[in-house]
């Protein structure tokens, strides 16, 4: 079962991830919400739309904008609406 780990904590775990461009997108109900805090950061993908970010917080340490999701994806990416993916040192195994 894929799971996202950072700083020794499991951030998300699910058998229902969607893999796009080598990133596992975890369903919203697979996220351990206590480790996430909204971020002001956004980026734009030409085919997925505007990504919103979360800071990841574990044991008092913050990993800024280490998780992202598409709240209002473009039509081509509707299947990952609100699914969360990771980078910036978060490992998915």
DSSP file (Angstrom, degrees, kcal/mol; ACC not computed):
  #  RESIDUE AA STRUCTURE BP1 BP2  ACC     N-H-->O    O-->H-N    N-H-->O    O-->H-N    TCO  KAPPA ALPHA  PHI   PSI    X-CA   Y-CA   Z-CA
    1    1 A X              0   0    0      0, 0.0    14,-0.2     0, 0.0    92,-0.1   0.000 360.0 360.0 360.0 123.3    0.0    0.0    0.0
    2    2 A X  E     +A   14   0A   0     12,-0.6    12,-2.2    11,-0.1     2,-0.3  -0.333 360.0 176.9 -61.6 140.1    1.5    3.3   -1.0
    3    3 A X  E     -A   13   0A   0     10,-0.2    90,-2.3    12,-0.1     2,-0.5  -0.997  25.9-134.2-145.9 147.0    2.2    5.7    1.9
    4    4 A X  E     -AB  12  92A   0      8,-2.5     7,-3.4    -2,-0.3     8,-1.1  -0.863  27.3-174.7-102.4 131.2    3.8    9.1    2.1
    5    5 A X  E     +AB  10  91A   0     86,-3.0    86,-2.5    -2,-0.5     2,-0.3  -0.979  12.1 166.8-131.5 137.0    6.4    9.6    5.0
    6    6 A X  E >  S-A    9   0A   0      3,-2.1     3,-2.2    -2,-0.4    84,-0.1  -0.972  72.0  -3.7-147.4 136.4    8.3   12.6    6.2
    7    7 A X  T 3  S-     0   0    0     -2,-0.3     3,-0.1     1,-0.3    54,-0.1   0.825 129.5 -55.9  54.3  35.1   10.3   13.1    9.4
    8    8 A X  T 3  S+     0   0    0      1,-0.2     2,-0.4    50,-0.0    -1,-0.3   0.433 114.1 111.6  82.6  -0.2    9.2    9.6   10.6
    9    9 A X  E <   -A    6   0A   0     -3,-2.2    -3,-2.1    26,-0.0     2,-0.6  -0.851  68.7-124.7-110.7 143.7    5.5   10.2   10.3
   10   10 A X  E     +A    5   0A   0     -2,-0.4    -5,-0.2    -5,-0.2     3,-0.1  -0.757  26.8 179.7 -81.7 121.2    3.0    8.7    7.9
   11   11 A X  E     -     0   0A   0     -7,-3.4    21,-3.0    -2,-0.6     2,-0.3   0.763  66.6  -2.0 -92.5 -31.0    1.3   11.6    6.1
   12   12 A X  E     -AC   4  31A   0     -8,-1.1    -8,-2.5    19,-0.2    -1,-0.4  -0.980  57.7-175.5-159.7 150.1   -1.0    9.6    3.9
   13   13 A X  E     +A    3   0A   0     17,-1.2     2,-0.3    -2,-0.3   -10,-0.2  -0.937  20.4 140.8-153.9 127.2   -1.7    5.9    3.1
   14   14 A X  E     -A    2   0A   0    -12,-2.2   -12,-0.6    -2,-0.3     3,-0.4  -0.972  47.3-145.8-166.2 148.3   -4.0    4.4    0.5
   15   15 A X  S    S+     0   0    0     -2,-0.3    -1,-0.1   -14,-0.2   -12,-0.1   0.436  98.4  69.4 -88.2  -3.4   -4.4    1.6   -2.0
   16   16 A X        +     0   0    0    -14,-0.1    -1,-0.2     2,-0.1     2,-0.1  -0.121  66.1 139.4-111.0  35.6   -6.4    4.0   -4.2
   17   17 A X        -     0   0    0     -3,-0.4     2,-0.5     9,-0.1     9,-0.2  -0.406  45.1-139.0 -73.9 157.4   -3.7    6.5   -5.3
   18   18 A X  E     -D   25   0B   0      7,-2.0     7,-2.4    -2,-0.1     2,-0.6  -0.985  14.1-144.8-116.1 125.0   -3.7    7.8   -8.8
   19   19 A X  E     +D   24   0B   0     -2,-0.5     2,-0.4     5,-0.2     5,-0.2  -0.812  26.3 165.8 -97.3 121.4   -0.2    8.0  -10.4
   20   20 A X  E >  S-D   23   0B   0      3,-2.3     3,-1.9    -2,-0.6    -2,-0.1  -0.998  71.1 -10.3-134.0 128.1    0.4   10.9  -12.8
   21   21 A X  T 3  S-     0   0    0     -2,-0.4    -1,-0.1     1,-0.3     3,-0.1   0.882 129.3 -55.3  50.9  44.0    3.8   12.0  -14.0
   22   22 A X  T 3  S+     0   0    0      1,-0.2     2,-0.5    -3,-0.0    -1,-0.3   0.607 113.7 118.7  66.4  15.4    5.5    9.6  -11.5
   23   23 A X  E <   -D   20   0B   0     -3,-1.9    -3,-2.3    62,-0.0     2,-0.6  -0.938  61.0-136.1-112.1 133.3    3.6   11.2   -8.5
   24   24 A X  E     -D   19   0B   0     -2,-0.5     2,-0.6    -5,-0.2    62,-0.4  -0.769  16.0-155.7 -82.9 123.5    1.2    9.3   -6.3
   25   25 A X  E     -D   18   0B   0     -7,-2.4    -7,-2.0    -2,-0.6     2,-0.3  -0.914  11.5-150.6-100.3 119.8   -2.0   11.4   -5.7
   26   26 A X  B     -E   84   0C   0     58,-3.5    58,-2.8    -2,-0.6    -9,-0.1  -0.705  20.0-109.2 -93.4 138.7   -3.6   10.3   -2.5
   27   27 A X    >   -     0   0    0     -2,-0.3     3,-2.3    56,-0.2     4,-0.3  -0.302  32.4-111.0 -63.0 151.3   -7.4   10.6   -2.0
   28   28 A X  G >  S+     0   0    0      1,-0.3     3,-1.3     2,-0.2    -1,-0.1   0.828 116.5  57.4 -54.1 -35.5   -8.5   13.2    0.5
   29   29 A X  G 3  S+     0   0    0      1,-0.2    -1,-0.3     3,-0.1    -2,-0.1   0.526  97.9  63.1 -76.9  -2.5   -9.7   10.7    3.1
   30   30 A X  G <  S+     0   0    0     -3,-2.3   -17,-1.2   -14,-0.1     2,-0.3   0.480  82.0 102.3 -94.5  -4.4   -6.2    9.1    3.2
   31   31 A X  B <  S-C   12   0A   0     -3,-1.3     2,-1.2    -4,-0.3   -19,-0.2  -0.623  72.2-135.2 -86.6 135.3   -4.5   12.2    4.5
   32   32 A X    >   -     0   0    0    -21,-3.0     3,-2.2    -2,-0.3     4,-0.1  -0.753  24.8-161.5 -86.1  94.1   -3.5   12.5    8.2
   33   33 A X  G >  S+     0   0    0     -2,-1.2     3,-2.0     1,-0.3    -1,-0.2   0.697  77.0  73.1 -59.7 -26.1   -4.9   16.0    8.5
   34   34 A X  G 3  S+     0   0    0      1,-0.3    -1,-0.3    -3,-0.1   -23,-0.0   0.714  95.5  54.8 -62.0 -18.3   -3.0   17.0   11.7
   35   35 A X  G <  S+     0   0    0     -3,-2.2    22,-2.5   -24,-0.1     2,-0.4   0.344  96.7  82.0 -95.8   6.6    0.2   17.2    9.6
   36   36 A X  E <   +F   56   0C   0     -3,-2.0     2,-0.4    20,-0.2    20,-0.2  -0.920  46.0 174.4-121.7 138.2   -1.2   19.7    7.1
   37   37 A X  E     -F   55   0C   0     18,-2.1    18,-3.3    -2,-0.4    -3,-0.0  -0.998  39.5-102.2-137.3 135.8   -1.5   23.5    7.2
   38   38 A X  E     -F   54   0C   0     -2,-0.4     2,-0.3    16,-0.2    16,-0.2  -0.155  35.1-155.6 -56.5 147.9   -2.7   25.6    4.2
   39   39 A X  E     -     0   0C   0     14,-1.9    14,-0.4     2,-0.2    -1,-0.1  -0.892  22.2-134.3-123.5 153.8   -0.1   27.5    2.3
   40   40 A X  E    S+     0   0C   0     -2,-0.3    -1,-0.1    12,-0.1    14,-0.1   0.637  72.9 112.7 -78.1 -15.0   -0.4   30.7    0.1
   41   41 A X  E     +     0   0C   0     11,-0.0    12,-1.1    12,-0.0     2,-0.3  -0.299  39.3 170.0 -66.2 138.9    1.7   29.0   -2.6
   42   42 A X  E     -F   52   0C   0     10,-0.2     2,-0.3    26,-0.0    10,-0.2  -0.977   9.9-173.9-139.5 154.2    0.1   28.2   -5.9
   43   43 A X  E     -F   51   0C   0      8,-1.4     8,-3.0    -2,-0.3     2,-0.5  -0.924  19.7-127.4-138.1 166.1    1.5   27.0   -9.3
   44   44 A X  E     -F   50   0C   0     -2,-0.3     2,-0.4     6,-0.2     6,-0.2  -0.970  12.7-164.4-123.1 130.0   -0.1   26.5  -12.7
   45   45 A X  E  >  -F   49   0C   0      4,-3.0     4,-1.8    -2,-0.5    -2,-0.0  -0.909  24.5-131.7-106.7 137.4    0.1   23.4  -14.8
   46   46 A X  T  4 S+     0   0    0     -2,-0.4    -1,-0.1     1,-0.2     4,-0.1   0.792 103.6  23.0 -62.4 -28.8   -1.0   23.7  -18.4
   47   47 A X  T  4 S+     0   0    0      2,-0.1    29,-0.3    27,-0.1    30,-0.2   0.611 127.9  42.9-114.7 -14.1   -3.2   20.7  -18.4
   48   48 A X  T  4 S-     0   0    0      1,-0.3    26,-2.2    28,-0.1     2,-0.3   0.740  96.9-138.3-100.4 -28.1   -4.1   20.2  -14.7
   49   49 A X  E  <  -F   45   0C   0     -4,-1.8    -4,-3.0    24,-0.2     2,-0.5  -0.770  51.4  -7.5 108.4-155.0   -4.8   23.8  -13.7
   50   50 A X  E     -F   44   0C   0     22,-0.4    22,-0.5    -2,-0.3     2,-0.4  -0.712  62.1-150.0 -88.4 124.8   -3.9   25.7  -10.5
   51   51 A X  E     -F   43   0C   0     -8,-3.0    -8,-1.4    -2,-0.5     2,-0.3  -0.769   4.7-155.3 -93.5 137.1   -2.3   23.7   -7.7
   52   52 A X  E     -FG  42  69C   0     17,-3.1    17,-2.4    -2,-0.4     2,-0.3  -0.783  16.3-141.5-103.8 155.4   -2.7   24.7   -4.1
   53   53 A X  E     - G   0  68C   0    -12,-1.1   -14,-1.9   -14,-0.4     2,-0.4  -0.817  10.8-154.0-122.7 157.2   -0.2   23.7   -1.5
   54   54 A X  E     -FG  38  67C   0     13,-2.7    13,-1.7    -2,-0.3    12,-0.6  -0.960  19.4-131.2-119.6 143.6    0.0   22.6    2.1
   55   55 A X  E     -F   37   0C   0    -18,-3.3   -18,-2.1    -2,-0.4     2,-0.5  -0.760  26.2-136.0 -81.6 142.8    2.9   23.0    4.5
   56   56 A X  E     -FG  36  63C   0      7,-2.3     7,-3.1    -2,-0.4     2,-0.5  -0.895  20.6-168.6-103.6 131.4    3.7   19.6    6.2
   57   57 A X  E     + G   0  62C   0    -22,-2.5     2,-0.4    -2,-0.5     5,-0.2  -0.978  12.7 165.4-126.8 123.8    4.3   19.8    9.9
   58   58 A X  E >  S- G   0  61C   0      3,-2.4     3,-2.4    -2,-0.5   -23,-0.0  -0.991  71.3 -13.3-138.6 128.1    5.7   16.9   12.0
   59   59 A X  T 3  S-     0   0    0     -2,-0.4     3,-0.1     1,-0.3    -1,-0.1   0.855 128.5 -52.6  51.8  40.7    7.1   17.1   15.5
   60   60 A X  T 3  S+     0   0    0      1,-0.2     2,-0.4     0, 0.0    -1,-0.3   0.417 113.2 118.7  79.5  -2.6    7.2   20.9   15.3
   61   61 A X  E <   -G   58   0C   0     -3,-2.4    -3,-2.4   -54,-0.1     2,-0.4  -0.818  52.1-147.9-100.4 138.8    9.2   20.9   12.1
   62   62 A X  E     -G   57   0C   0     -2,-0.4     2,-0.6    -5,-0.2    -5,-0.2  -0.880  12.5-166.8-109.5 134.0    7.7   22.5    9.0
   63   63 A X  E >   -G   56   0C   0     -7,-3.1    -7,-2.3    -2,-0.4     3,-1.2  -0.913  31.7-134.0-113.9  97.7    8.3   21.4    5.4
   64   64 A X  E 3  S-     0   0C   0     -2,-0.6    -9,-0.2     1,-0.3   -25,-0.0  -0.264  74.3 -12.8 -63.6 133.5    6.9   24.4    3.4
   65   65 A X  E 3  S+     0   0C   0      1,-0.1   -10,-0.3   -12,-0.1    -1,-0.3   0.822  84.5 145.7  50.5  40.9    4.7   23.6    0.4
   66   66 A X  E <   +     0   0C   0     -3,-1.2    21,-2.0   -12,-0.6     2,-0.4   0.536  60.4  46.7 -86.1  -7.3    5.6   19.9    0.5
   67   67 A X  E     -GH  54  86C   0    -13,-1.7   -13,-2.7    19,-0.2     2,-0.3  -0.984  67.0-172.9-134.1 145.7    2.2   18.7   -0.6
   68   68 A X  E     +GH  53  85C   0     17,-2.3    17,-2.6    -2,-0.4     2,-0.3  -0.950   6.0 175.2-138.3 161.0   -0.1   19.9   -3.4
   69   69 A X  E     -GH  52  84C   0    -17,-2.4   -17,-3.1    -2,-0.3     2,-0.6  -0.966  30.9-119.7-154.6 164.3   -3.6   19.4   -4.7
   70   70 A X  B >   +i   81   0D   0     10,-0.6    12,-2.3    13,-0.5     3,-0.6  -0.918  23.2 178.0-114.8 104.5   -6.0   20.7   -7.3
   71   71 A X  T 3  S+     0   0    0     -2,-0.6     2,-0.2   -21,-0.4    -1,-0.1   0.841  88.4  19.5 -73.6 -34.1   -9.2   22.1   -5.8
   72   72 A X  T 3  S-     0   0    0    -22,-0.5   -22,-0.4   -24,-0.0    -1,-0.3  -0.585  88.2-175.9-134.7  71.4  -10.6   23.2   -9.2
   73   73 A X    <   -     0   0    0     -3,-0.6   -24,-0.2    -2,-0.2   -25,-0.1  -0.195  31.2-101.1 -68.1 159.1   -8.7   21.1  -11.8
   74   74 A X    >   -     0   0    0    -26,-2.2     3,-2.0     1,-0.1     4,-0.2  -0.313  46.2 -93.6 -69.3 165.2   -9.1   21.5  -15.5
   75   75 A X  G >  S+     0   0    0      1,-0.3     3,-1.4     2,-0.2     4,-0.2   0.836 123.6  59.8 -53.7 -39.4  -11.3   18.9  -17.2
   76   76 A X  G 3  S+     0   0    0    -29,-0.3    -1,-0.3     1,-0.3     3,-0.2   0.706 113.5  38.0 -64.3 -19.1   -8.4   16.7  -18.2
   77   77 A X  G X  S+     0   0    0     -3,-2.0     3,-2.2   -30,-0.2    -1,-0.3   0.136  74.7 118.9-119.2  19.3   -7.5   16.3  -14.5
   78   78 A X  G X   +     0   0    0     -3,-1.4     3,-1.5     1,-0.3    -1,-0.1   0.790  67.3  69.1 -57.0 -27.6  -10.9   16.1  -12.9
   79   79 A X  G 3  S+     0   0    0      1,-0.3    -1,-0.3    -4,-0.2    -2,-0.1   0.643  99.9  48.2 -68.9 -12.9  -10.1   12.6  -11.6
   80   80 A X  G X  S+     0   0    0     -3,-2.2     3,-2.2   -32,-0.1   -10,-0.6   0.189  74.9 148.9-110.9  17.3   -7.6   14.0   -9.1
   81   81 A X  B <  S-i   70   0D   0     -3,-1.5   -10,-0.2     1,-0.3     3,-0.1  -0.314  81.6  -4.8 -53.3 123.7   -9.7   16.8   -7.7
   82   82 A X  T 3  S+     0   0    0    -12,-2.3    -1,-0.3     1,-0.2     2,-0.2   0.436  98.3 137.2  68.1   2.0   -8.6   17.3   -4.0
   83   83 A X    <   -     0   0    0     -3,-2.2   -13,-0.5   -13,-0.2     2,-0.4  -0.533  49.1-132.5 -73.8 149.0   -6.2   14.4   -4.2
   84   84 A X  E     -EH  26  69C   0    -58,-2.8   -58,-3.5    -2,-0.2     2,-0.3  -0.890  23.1-176.7-114.8 132.6   -2.8   15.2   -2.6
   85   85 A X  E     - H   0  68C   0    -17,-2.6   -17,-2.3    -2,-0.4     2,-0.3  -0.783  13.6-141.9-120.0 166.8    0.7   14.6   -3.9
   86   86 A X  E     + H   0  67C   0    -62,-0.4     2,-0.2    -2,-0.3   -19,-0.2  -0.867  26.6 145.4-133.4 158.9    4.1   15.2   -2.3
   87   87 A X    >   +     0   0    0    -21,-2.0     3,-1.1    -2,-0.3     4,-0.0  -0.848  42.0  82.1-161.0-162.5    7.6   16.4   -3.0
   88   88 A X  T 3  S-     0   0    0      1,-0.3    -1,-0.1    -2,-0.2     3,-0.1   0.895 124.9 -33.1  57.3  48.2   10.4   18.3   -1.2
   89   89 A X  T 3  S+     0   0    0      1,-0.3     2,-0.5    -3,-0.1    -1,-0.3   0.320 102.2 128.5  95.4  -9.3   11.8   15.4    0.8
   90   90 A X    <   -     0   0    0     -3,-1.1     2,-0.4   -24,-0.2    -1,-0.3  -0.696  48.9-147.3 -78.8 127.8    8.6   13.5    1.4
   91   91 A X  E     -B    5   0A   0    -86,-2.5   -86,-3.0    -2,-0.5     2,-0.5  -0.780   8.4-156.9 -99.1 142.3    9.1    9.9    0.4
   92   92 A X  E      B    4   0A   0     -2,-0.4   -88,-0.2   -88,-0.2   -90,-0.1  -0.976 360.0 360.0-115.9 121.8    6.4    7.7   -1.1
   93   93 A X              0   0    0    -90,-2.3   -89,-0.1    -2,-0.5    -1,-0.1   0.365 360.0 360.0-126.4 360.0    7.0    3.9   -0.6
